[in-house]
Amino acid sequence: MYNRIQETVKYLKDKGLDNPDFGIVLGTGLGSLVNIIDIKIKIPYQDIPNFPVSTVTGHSGTLIYGSLGGKNVIAMQGRFHYYEGWEMEEVTFPIRVMKFLGIENLIVSNASGGVNPDFNVGDIMIITDHINMMPKHPLRGENDDRFGPRFLDMHEPYNLKMIALMEGIAKKNNIKIQKGVYLALQGPTFETPAEYKMVKIIGADAVGMSTVPEVIVAKHMGIECFGLSVITDLGIEGHIEEVSHEAVQQAAKSSEKNISKLVEEFILNFKL
């Protein structure tokens, strides 16, 4: 894998993608955040050596390089999921590429189902921790010490200073923010009522099908992580309704303006 990463990194550097300050992974319905990026370079995934290609509706499949909040950013407009048939190595490949391009800080976003009874559709949740229930661990297999340690400490998967910074920005802008634990399941089915109940019982506030593998691999490589979930449907006992991917996209879209404002100010105020 190391050689494939180096090949991809060389291709991207030759295209002008170098010295980024932040990596950003944009999930379902959140891709329009790129509208506030001063875009310098835009490359479709299919043109990038060794990159998978997103197959999910609403994931554009484009790598963006530009400036936001006075800092250089690389944004993935569309991510890869285990449920699409990719191996975990492929799902997390772009994160390793970002690290070798120079990023030290990563922002991940997703759409998720809320199981906390205090949540409403459209709420923005800061991810404070996660529970990994994916069927395959992204660090399974022989460890490459050029990436990180065999046994990875995960006592602070989401950077506490980043969380505090975002809380302050949300308060200043009068934007309601929730905080909670995100649980990752394989998908692609949405959860049954019993599964939603399980998610709540074991300590999560929201559930989705992504993010956790990317964060684990980022932490493996020494990248600091910050995560946001948009609550796009509710899995609260007694109030569970039918959900579709289209409805999830629409609910995520309703929060785009606030998320864009929060992320822009977050990057602007972040001290490198």
C-alpha positions as CSV (number, residue, x, y, z in Angstrom):
1,M,0.0,0.0,0.0
2,Y,2.9,2.4,0.8
3,N,4.0,2.4,-2.9
4,R,0.4,3.1,-4.1
5,I,0.1,6.0,-1.7
6,Q,3.4,7.5,-2.8
7,E,2.3,7.2,-6.5
8,T,-1.0,9.0,-5.7
9,V,0.8,11.7,-3.6
10,K,3.2,12.4,-6.4
11,Y,0.4,12.7,-8.9
12,L,-1.5,15.2,-6.7
13,K,1.6,17.2,-5.8
14,D,2.4,17.4,-9.5
15,K,-1.1,18.9,-10.0
16,G,-0.3,21.5,-7.3
17,L,-1.9,20.0,-4.2
18,D,0.7,20.6,-1.6
19,N,1.1,21.9,2.0
20,P,-2.6,21.7,3.0
21,D,-3.5,22.7,6.6
22,F,-6.8,20.8,6.8
23,G,-8.4,17.7,5.3
24,I,-12.2,17.7,5.1
25,V,-14.4,14.7,4.4
26,L,-17.9,15.8,3.3
27,G,-20.6,13.2,3.8
28,T,-24.2,12.7,2.6
29,G,-25.9,16.0,1.7
30,L,-23.0,18.1,3.0
31,G,-21.0,18.4,-0.2
32,S,-22.1,22.0,-0.9
33,L,-19.6,23.2,1.8
34,V,-17.2,23.4,-1.2
35,N,-19.2,26.4,-2.3
36,I,-17.4,28.5,0.3
37,I,-14.0,27.2,-0.6
38,D,-11.8,29.4,-2.9
39,I,-11.2,26.5,-5.2
40,K,-7.8,26.3,-7.0
41,I,-7.8,22.7,-8.2
42,K,-10.6,20.2,-8.7
43,I,-9.9,16.6,-9.7
44,P,-12.5,13.8,-10.3
45,Y,-11.7,10.7,-8.3
46,Q,-11.6,8.6,-11.5
47,D,-8.6,10.6,-12.7
48,I,-6.6,10.0,-9.5
49,P,-4.3,6.9,-9.5
50,N,-5.4,4.2,-7.0
51,F,-8.4,6.2,-5.8
52,P,-11.7,4.3,-5.5
53,V,-14.8,5.9,-7.1
54,S,-17.9,6.7,-5.0
55,T,-21.1,5.0,-6.0
56,V,-23.5,6.7,-3.7
57,T,-26.1,9.2,-4.9
58,G,-25.3,12.6,-3.4
59,H,-21.5,12.0,-3.3
60,S,-20.0,13.9,-6.1
61,G,-16.6,12.1,-6.2
62,T,-14.3,15.0,-6.5
63,L,-11.2,16.1,-4.7
64,I,-11.0,19.8,-4.0
65,Y,-8.0,21.9,-3.2
66,G,-8.3,25.6,-2.2
67,S,-8.4,28.0,0.6
68,L,-11.0,28.4,3.4
69,G,-10.7,30.7,6.4
70,G,-7.3,31.8,5.3
71,K,-5.9,28.2,5.3
72,N,-5.2,25.6,2.6
73,V,-7.7,22.7,2.6
74,I,-8.2,19.5,0.8
75,A,-11.9,18.5,0.7
76,M,-13.3,15.1,-0.3
77,Q,-16.6,15.8,-2.0
78,G,-17.9,12.3,-1.4
79,R,-16.5,9.5,0.6
80,F,-16.2,5.7,0.3
81,H,-18.1,3.2,2.4
82,Y,-17.5,-0.4,3.4
83,Y,-21.1,-1.3,2.3
84,E,-20.3,-0.3,-1.3
85,G,-18.0,-3.3,-1.4
86,W,-14.7,-1.5,-0.9
87,E,-12.2,-3.1,1.5
88,M,-11.3,-1.0,4.6
89,E,-7.9,-0.3,3.1
90,E,-9.7,1.4,0.1
91,V,-12.2,3.2,2.3
92,T,-9.4,4.9,4.3
93,F,-6.9,5.2,1.4
94,P,-7.6,8.9,0.9
95,I,-6.9,9.7,4.6
96,R,-3.4,8.2,4.3
97,V,-2.8,10.1,1.1
98,M,-3.9,13.4,2.9
99,K,-1.3,12.7,5.6
100,F,1.5,12.2,3.1
101,L,0.4,15.5,1.4
102,G,1.0,17.2,4.8
103,I,-2.3,17.5,6.7
104,E,-2.2,17.3,10.5
105,N,-5.9,18.1,11.1
106,L,-9.0,16.4,9.8
107,I,-12.7,17.5,9.8
108,V,-15.2,14.7,9.1
109,S,-18.9,15.1,8.6
110,N,-21.8,12.7,8.1
111,A,-25.6,12.3,8.2
112,S,-26.8,10.1,11.0
113,G,-29.9,8.8,12.8
114,G,-30.5,10.2,16.3
115,V,-31.4,8.0,19.2
116,N,-31.1,10.6,21.9
117,P,-34.6,11.8,22.8
118,D,-33.3,15.4,23.1
119,F,-32.4,15.4,19.4
120,N,-34.5,16.7,16.5
121,V,-34.1,16.3,12.8
122,G,-31.7,19.0,11.5
123,D,-29.7,19.2,14.7
124,I,-25.9,19.4,14.3
125,M,-24.0,17.1,16.7
126,I,-20.4,17.5,17.6
127,I,-18.9,14.0,17.9
128,T,-17.3,13.6,21.2
129,D,-16.5,9.9,20.9
130,H,-17.4,6.8,18.8
131,I,-18.3,3.2,19.1
132,N,-16.9,1.0,16.3
133,M,-19.3,-1.8,15.3
134,M,-18.0,-2.2,11.7
135,P,-17.4,-5.9,10.8
136,K,-13.8,-5.3,9.9
137,H,-11.2,-3.1,11.6
138,P,-9.3,-0.7,9.3
139,L,-6.0,-1.6,11.1
140,R,-6.5,-5.3,10.8
141,G,-3.5,-7.1,9.2
142,E,0.2,-6.5,9.2
143,N,1.2,-3.1,10.6
144,D,3.4,-0.8,8.6
145,D,5.4,1.3,11.1
146,R,5.8,4.1,8.5
147,F,2.1,4.8,9.1
148,G,1.8,4.4,12.9
149,P,2.0,2.0,15.8
150,R,0.7,-1.6,16.0
151,F,-1.4,-0.9,19.1
152,L,-3.1,2.5,18.8
153,D,-4.2,4.6,21.8
154,M,-7.7,6.0,21.3
155,H,-8.4,7.8,24.6
156,E,-9.1,11.0,22.7
157,P,-10.3,10.2,19.2
158,Y,-11.8,13.6,18.7
159,N,-9.6,16.5,19.8
160,L,-11.0,18.2,22.9
161,K,-9.5,21.7,22.1
162,M,-11.2,21.5,18.7
163,I,-14.5,20.6,20.3
164,A,-14.2,23.5,22.7
165,L,-13.4,25.9,19.9
166,M,-16.5,24.8,17.9
167,E,-18.7,25.1,20.9
168,G,-17.6,28.7,21.4
169,I,-18.1,29.5,17.7
170,A,-21.6,28.0,17.8
171,K,-22.5,30.0,20.9
172,K,-21.3,33.3,19.4
173,N,-23.4,32.7,16.3
174,N,-26.5,31.4,18.2
175,I,-26.4,28.1,16.4
176,K,-27.8,25.2,18.4
177,I,-25.3,22.4,18.8
178,Q,-25.7,19.0,20.3
179,K,-22.8,16.8,21.6
180,G,-22.8,13.0,21.6
181,V,-21.3,9.6,20.8
182,Y,-21.5,8.3,17.2
183,L,-21.9,4.6,16.5
184,A,-20.8,3.1,13.2
185,L,-22.7,0.1,11.7
186,Q,-22.0,-1.4,8.3
187,G,-25.2,-0.6,6.4
188,P,-26.6,-0.1,3.8
189,T,-29.9,-0.8,5.5
190,F,-31.2,1.8,7.9
191,E,-31.7,0.4,11.4
192,T,-34.6,-1.6,12.7
193,P,-36.4,-0.4,15.8
194,A,-34.6,-3.0,17.9
195,E,-31.3,-1.9,16.4
196,Y,-32.0,1.7,17.3
197,K,-32.8,0.6,20.8
198,M,-29.5,-1.3,21.0
199,V,-27.6,1.7,19.8
200,K,-29.0,3.8,22.6
201,I,-28.6,1.1,25.3
202,I,-24.9,0.7,24.6
203,G,-24.2,4.4,24.9
204,A,-24.5,6.1,21.6
205,D,-26.5,9.2,20.6
206,A,-26.4,8.8,16.9
207,V,-25.8,6.0,14.4
208,G,-24.4,6.0,10.8
209,M,-22.4,4.0,8.2
210,S,-19.2,5.9,7.9
211,T,-16.6,8.2,9.7
212,V,-15.2,5.8,12.3
213,P,-12.8,3.9,9.9
214,E,-11.4,7.3,8.6
215,V,-10.9,8.6,12.1
216,I,-9.1,5.4,13.3
217,V,-6.7,5.6,10.3
218,A,-6.2,9.3,10.8
219,K,-5.3,8.8,14.5
220,H,-3.0,5.9,13.5
221,M,-1.0,8.5,11.5
222,G,-1.0,11.2,14.2
223,I,-3.8,13.4,12.7
224,E,-6.0,15.4,15.0
225,C,-9.7,14.8,14.3
226,F,-12.9,16.8,14.6
227,G,-16.3,15.4,13.7
228,L,-19.8,16.7,13.0
229,S,-23.0,14.7,12.4
230,V,-26.3,16.1,11.0
231,I,-29.3,14.3,12.6
232,T,-31.3,13.4,9.5
233,D,-33.8,11.0,11.0
234,L,-34.8,9.8,14.5
235,G,-34.6,6.3,15.9
236,I,-36.3,7.1,19.2
237,E,-38.5,4.4,20.6
238,G,-42.1,5.0,19.9
239,H,-41.3,7.7,17.3
240,I,-39.5,5.8,14.6
241,E,-40.8,6.7,11.1
242,E,-40.0,5.4,7.6
243,V,-36.7,6.8,6.2
244,S,-35.1,6.9,2.8
245,H,-31.8,8.1,1.4
246,E,-33.6,10.9,-0.4
247,A,-35.1,12.1,2.9
248,V,-31.7,11.9,4.6
249,Q,-30.2,14.1,1.9
250,Q,-33.0,16.6,2.2
251,A,-32.7,16.8,6.0
252,A,-28.9,17.2,5.7
253,K,-29.4,20.0,3.2
254,S,-31.5,22.0,5.6
255,S,-28.4,22.3,7.9
256,E,-25.8,23.2,5.2
257,K,-25.9,26.9,5.8
258,N,-25.2,26.6,9.5
259,I,-22.5,23.9,9.0
260,S,-20.7,26.0,6.4
261,K,-20.7,29.0,8.7
262,L,-19.4,26.9,11.6
263,V,-16.7,25.2,9.7
264,E,-15.5,28.4,8.0
265,E,-15.1,30.2,11.3
266,F,-13.6,27.1,12.9
267,I,-10.8,27.0,10.4
268,L,-10.4,30.8,10.5
269,N,-9.9,30.7,14.3
270,F,-7.9,27.5,14.5
271,K,-4.3,28.1,15.5
272,L,-2.0,25.8,13.6
